[in-house]
Amino acid sequence: MQEHWLVDPTVTFLNHGSFGACPEPVFKAYQDWQRALELQPVEFMGRRYDGLMDEARSQLAAYVGVPTKDLIFMPNATVALNLVARSLDLQPGDVIVLSNHEYGAVEKTWQYVANKTGARLLIKDLPLPLTDPQQIVDALFSDLPAQTKAICVSHISSPTALIFPIAEICQRAQALGLLSIIDGAHAPGQIPLDITALGADFYTGNCHKWLCAPKGSAFLYVKEAHQPMMDPLVISWGWGWPDSDFISMNQWQGTRDVAAYLTVPTAIAYQKEHDWDAVRERCHALAIETLHRIADLTELAPVASDSFYGQMVAAPLPDVDPTTLKTRLYDDYRIEVPTTQLGMTKDVGPYYIRVSFQAYNTRADADKLLQALAALL
């Protein structure tokens, strides 16, 4: 499938997880939408906009398993989580629970809101190594203060690539009367997704990562009961009317390029046409094999059993400077792969090398990485 992709063939690209990559047929559809906008901007924005956006939302909603009326497009998961965090009626002393495996921008968002409202963050450390998903659930919900209002966790962790047991977490939160807010930035396209079955109150996911849509396409799902509390980040023409609702207040926010949103159905169709379940299975197998090859090289065991991973894995690093390692891998070997850390807002480690496998990757890519690591480490 390499011929479908636009990634630089001179680079061993093992970092699909950061910003994704778009196959050529999907990218062409993206450019076609941009050309349609430029051809007749008034026709596109003034007459076709809502119908086009509604149809694209409908197809995405069906793909992730939610009603169309409960889903809006967002440019990325960080923006979506800002909308949720800034809309909650937090009072001094209220507690928001996170794990220590969350994305740094998400932690910063909640810290900003906590500073504004007088609420506080409670960051729960997860026990490592993980062999049973129940370990995550037990760690998150142990000894919660009475003032706990919500829990916000990843579906797939950015620093460690671990798949969290979201259905169990949401069920436990609901039983305790807590809001469940799920950062699914890495989930759509990497693992099967049925948000209604998961039971989340709020769920955001990126389409430009593993679903392979163009950059700047994501979504936010909000249970209908919580939609009246949602304050749009931008006030525009959809706000303040007698019939204003969750969709109208967020769908039109002034002149903007929505081509990436309108291309999401093409990305969904592309993966369906190319038997993406088989692609995911092959990539998962290659990821797990690579994880254990790195562990054999470093003599550092993985932090979780194989069932916690999808197409992305994170292997512990020995005592090396992670920034230097990442730079040398790219400068000396043309390998694009990130290093990550727990507590991503603090430069204290532990550190990992996070390796992503997508349809364009082969075992030769993994071989090159292992050879480079053997030389550099």
N, C-alpha and C positions, 0 to 999 in steps of 0.2 A: 504493500500500500504506500510505499515511500513516494511514488510519483504523484500522489494526490496532495502532498504537503509542501508548504512554502518555506519550511525551515532550511537554514543555510546548510547545504550538504558538506561543507568543510568543517562544521562543528558537530561534535558528538553531543546531541541535545538530550540531556537527562533531567531537564527541569520543566517539564510540562506543568507541574503543580503550581508554579509561581504565577504565570500569566496565561497559560494555555497555548494553543496553536490552532490555526484555522485551516482546514483542508481547502484546496483550490476551488472545488465546486461551491462550497459555502461562501468563500470569500468573494467569488464572482457574483453570487446573489446579493451580498452586502453592497458591492459596488453598483449593482443594478438599482437597488433601492436609493442609493445616494444620487444616481443620475436621474431617477424619476423625480426626486425632490427638486433638483436643480432645473429640470426641464420646465416645470410649471409650479413654482413654490406655492402660489396662492391656491391652486387646485389641490395640491398635495396636503398642505397644512390646513386650509380653510374648509375643504369639502370631504377629503378622504381620510383625514387623520384618525378620527375616533373609530371608524369602521375598520381600518387597517390594524390599529392597536388592539381593538376588541378581538379580532380574529386571531392575532398572534397570541394574545393572552389566553384565549380559549384553548389553543393547541398546547401551550405550555402547561396550563392548569391540568389538562387531561394527562399529560406526561408525568406530572409529579403527584397526581391523585388528589386534587382539591377542586372545589367549585370555582368557576371563573370569577365570580363576584368577590371572592376572598383573596385574590392575588393581584398584585400590581408589579409593573416593571420598575427596576431600580438600576442605576449604573454599576453598582457593585455591592457586595455583602456588607462592607464597612458602612456605606451610606445607609443601607437598610437598617442596620443595628443602631445607627445614630437616631434614625426616626423613632424606633421603638424605645430606646433608652431615654430620649428627651420627652417622650409622650407620657411616661409613667408618672403617676402622682406620688413621688417619693417624698417622705417626710424625714426630719432629723431622727436618726437612730435606726431607720429601716436598713435591712441587710440584703445585699445582692451576692449570691454565691457563684463563684467561678472555680474552675480547676486551674492547676498550675501548668496545664498544657494548652492554654488558649493563645490565640493570635495576639501579638503585641498591640495592634491598633484597637482591637476589641477591649483589651484591658485598659488602654488609655481612655477609650470612650467612656467606660463605666467609671473610671477614676475622675474624669472631668465632671460627669453628672453628679457623682457623689460629693465632690467638692462644692458644687453649686447648691445642692439640696440638703446637705448634712447627713445623707445616707453614708453607708460604709460598705466596702468590699470585704468579703470573706473568701480568701483564695485557699482552696483545699488541695493539699498535696496527694497525688495518687500513688499507691504503693507499686513499686517496681521490683522484680518483673511481674507482669500480668499474665495469668494463665486462665482466668475465669472472668467474664464480664461483670459478674456480681461484685468483684473487688472494687470496680469503679463506682457502682451504685452505692455500696456500703460506705466508701470513703467520702462521697459527696454529701450524703445525708446524715452522717454521724454528728451528733452534738450540735444541731442547728439552733441558733438563738430563737427565742419566741418572736423577735422582730423580723425574721426572714420573710422577704416578700417575693423574691424571684430567684430562679437559677438560670444561668446562661452558660451553655457549654457547646463545644464543637460536636458536629456529627463525625467528622474526620479531622483529627488534630493537625494543625499546620506544622508545629515543630517536630512531632513524633510520628505522624501519619497513622495514628491509632484510630480505629473505628469504634466509637462509643456506643453502648447499648441504649439508644435513644428512646425506644418504646418503653423500656423499663424505667428510665429516668423520668419521662413524662408522666407515666402512671404513678410513680411514687410522689412526684410533685403535686399532681392533682389531688391525691389522697391527703396531702398535707395542706392543701389550699394555697399552693405556691404557683406563680406563673412560670411556665417553661418557655425559654427563649433559646432557639437552636441556631447556631452558626453552621449552616451546611455549605460553606463556601466550596468545599472540595467534593461534595456528594453527587450532584446531578451529573450523570454520565459515567461516573466511576462505579457507583453501586446502584442497584434498583431502588426506586424511591416511591413510597406511598405515604405522603405526609398525613393524610387523614387517619390512616392506620396507626401511625406513630403517636398521634394524640397531642402534638405540640400546640401551644397557644400561639406562638410566633415562630416562623421558620423562614430563614433567608438562604438562598443558594445562588452561586455564580453559574451563569451559562457559558461564560467565556473561558472557563477552565476545562473541565473534563467533558462537557457537552460539545466543546469545540465550536461554539458560536463566536462572532466577532467580539473584540474587546469592548467593555462597557455595557455588557448585558447581564443582568441579574434579576432576581425577583424577591418579593416579600409576600409571605402568606400571613394573614392575621385572621384568627377565628372571628366569626361574625359578632360574637358577644363583646369583643374587645375593640371593634372598629370605631365606635363613637369616641373613644379616648385618644385616637391617633391624631396628632397635630402634624400637618404636612410641614416638611422642612422649608418649602417655598410656598408662599401664599400667592395664588394667581387667580385666573378667572373661574376656576372650578369651586372656589371657596365662597361661602357667605350667601348662597341661594337657598330658598326653602327646600329644594330637592338635592342639595349637596350631599354627597356620600363619600365613602372611602375611595371609590374609583375616581370620581370626578375631581376630588380635591388633589389627587396625586398624578393623574394621567396627563393633564395639560399643565405645564409649568413654564409657559413661554416658548419662544423659538428655540428649538434644539434639534440635533440630528438624531432621529430615532431609528436609523437604518439597522443598527445592531440588534435592537429589539425585534424588528420585523423579520430579521434573518433567522431568529431562533427556530421557527418551524422547519426551515431548510436544514438546519443542523440536526434536528430530531429525525427528519426523514433520511438524511445521509447515514446516520448511525443505524437506523432500521434497515436500510438497503444493504448495508455491509455487515450484517449479522454481528452486531456489537456485543452480544453476549459471548460469542466465541472470541472476539478481540479482547474483551476484558479478561476472560479465562486465561488466554495465552499470556497477556501482560502480567496478570497476577502470578502465574507460575514463574515467569522470568524474574519478577520482583522478589519473590520468596527465595529463589535460587541465589540471586545476587546478594540478598541480605545475609544468607548463611556463608557465602563466599567471603564477604567482608568480615564477618565474625571470625571465620577461620584465620584470616590474615591478621586481624588485630588481637585475636584471642580475647575479645570482649563479647559476651553473650548478648543476643537481642533482648530488648526490654519487654517483649511480649511474645506469646506464641503466634504461630502463622495465621491463625484465624482472625486476628485483629487487624489484618492488612488487606488492602485492595490492590491497586496498581501502583502504589507509592509506599516506600518503606524508608525508615530512618535507622541507621546503624550507629551505635555509639562510637565515638572517636577516642583514641588515646590522648595522652597529654601533649597536644600540639596546638599551635596557634591556628584557630579555625579560619580566620581571614586570610592568613598567608597560604594555607592549604587550598582554599577556594581559588585564590588568585593564581597560584602556581598551576593548578589543574587546568585553568583556562589559558594562561599565557604560554605555558610550556607544552600542553597536550591538546589544546582546543576542546576541552571537555567542559560543558556548561552544566554545573551541578551545585546546589547550594549547601552550605552548612547552617545548621539551626541550633537552637538552645532552648531549654526550659526557662520559663520566666523571661520571655523575649524582650521585655523592657529593661532587663538588667544584664550586664555583660559579666555573668558569673558562671555560666555553664550549668549542668553538663552539656556537652556539645555532641552533635550528630551530623552525619552526612545523609541528606535526604535525596533519594533516587526515585525518579518517576519513569514509568514505562508506558508509552502510548503506541498506537498502531504503527507508527513509523520506526519504532525501535526494534533492534534485533539483538541476539546474543553477542554479536560482535561488538556492539556498543558497551555491553557489560564487561566483556573481555578487556576492552581498552581501558575502562575505568579501573579494573582490578590491577592491570599492569602499571598504570600510573600511580595508584595508591601504594603498590608494593615498592615502587622506586622512591616516592616522596616520603612515605612514613618511615 
